[in-house]
């Protein structure tokens, strides 16, 4: 038994933080176990639970908005998920918005608007979302949010995201209940 019973790790790979080797593993093996466990916790979105607080909608929006990019997918008819596609997303007010770089020809966009649902993933968060065409009145604010967040791409990827065809693909992604 470890001193003070202070153990962390995966269910079958417990590691003593106070220096006692668990299961006879070497220090290098223990570091690898901790790295894998931390990566799995982050991937599962459990980092907020470790702080003892389940993040509210505002905190989740902040985290999603801070992500460089989101990943989006939709379900096939058999329920399996299509490949994840990287996309840009921005927060305007209390809403998350995305656009299709390829306009209405983007496969993820066609699937998502037909199904009116999708799944997004970023910064350890994975959520089912509704897919709704954004009101035209919010599009200028979404443009501004794209300009602010992705300013470093002002001479490359950003200009196409602000063209009429792409702006018309602006989607609001509220959480699905």
N, C-alpha and C positions, 0 to 999 in steps of 0.2 A: 504494500500500500504506500502511496506517495505521501510525503509529509504534508500535513494539513489537507490531504485529499484534493489538492489543486491540480486538476487534470483538464486538458483540452484536447481536441482532435476529432477525427471522424469516429463513428461508433466502434469500429474494430481496430482503430489505430490511436490509442490514447497516449498522450504525451505529457509528462510531468514538467510543469513550468519551473519548478524549483531545482531541477538538475538531476533528478533520479531518472535513469533511462527506463522507458517502458518497453517491455517485451524484448529487452536486450538489443534494441536497435542502436546504431551508431548515431552520433550527433548530426552527420550529413543527412542520414535517412530521416531523422526527426525534423530537420528544417524543411525537407521536401514534403513531409506529411503536413506540416503547418501551412506551407504555401498552397498545397492542393486544397486543404480545408478552407483557407481564406478565399481562394478563387471560387470554390463551390458555394460558399456562403454569399459572396458578392453576386454570383450568377443567379442564385435563387432569390435575391432581393432581401436577404435576411439581416443585412447590416443594420437596418433601422431597428429591428427587433433586439439586436444585441445592445443597443443603447437604452433598451427598456421602453421605447416609445414607438408606436406604430405611426408612421408619418400620415398627416392629413392630406387632403386633396391639394392644398396650397404647397406643401413641402414636396409632394410628388411632382407637381407642375414645375416647381423650381428646379428639381433634379433633371427632369426631362428637358427643360429648356437649356440647362447648362451643358447637356450632352452635345458634342460636335455633330453627331448624326444619330438618327433612330434607325431601327430596322423594322420593316413591316412585312407581313405575310397575310395570306387569306387561305381559307380552306377549300379543298377540292370537293367535288360532289360526294366522294367516299369519306369525307371528314379529315383526311390527312392534310397536312399543311404544305403549301407550296414553299419554294426556297425563299429565305429571308432576303429582302432587298434593302440596301442602304438608302435612306432619304434624309433630307433636311427637315427640321421641324422648329417652329417658333411658338412662343407663348405671347398671346395678346389678351390682356385682362386675365380672366380665369379660364381661358380656353387654349387648347393646343391646336395648331394649324400646320398642315403640310401641303406641298404642291408636287406635281409630277413633272420632273425635268424634261421628260419626253412628251409632255402635253397629254392629250387624250389617247395617244397611241401607247403610252406606258402600260405594260401588261398588268402590273400590280394595281394601277389606277382603274383600269377596265374591270378587273375582278372585284376590287373593293367597292366601286360605285354600283356595280350590279348586285352584289350581295348585301351592301349597306352595313357591312361589319368587317373588321380586320383585327389583327393582333399586332401590337407593337412591343419592341424590346429596346431597352437602353439602360445604362448605368445600374444594372442589377434589377431592373423593373421589367416585368412582362405583364401586359394587360390586354384584355379584350376591349375593343373600342367600337362605338358606332361610327359610321362614316356618313357625313352630311355635307352637301355642298354649302360652302360658306356664303353668307349674305354678301351681296356686292358692296354694301356700305362699309364692311370691315376690311375689305381688300387693301385700301391704302394704308391702314394701320399694320396689316400683315406685311406689306411691302417694306414699311419702315423697320419692322422687326427683323426682316431678312437682311436689310442693308446694315443694321446695327450689329447683328450677330455674326454675319458672314462678310464683314467689311474687308477682311484680308484676301478675299477672293474677288474683289471689285473689278479686276481686269481679266478674270477667267470664267468661273462658274456662276457668279452672281448675276451678271447681266441677263442671261437666258431665263433666270428665275423671275425676272421682272417684266418679261414680255407678255403681250396680250394673251397669247395662246396658253402659256403656262399659268399666268395669273387666273385665267378662267377655270383652272383645275384646283383652285384653293379649296381644301377640305377642312372641316372642323371635326375633331376626333374626341367627342365626349366619352367618358368611361361607360362601358356597358354594364348595366345592373344584372 
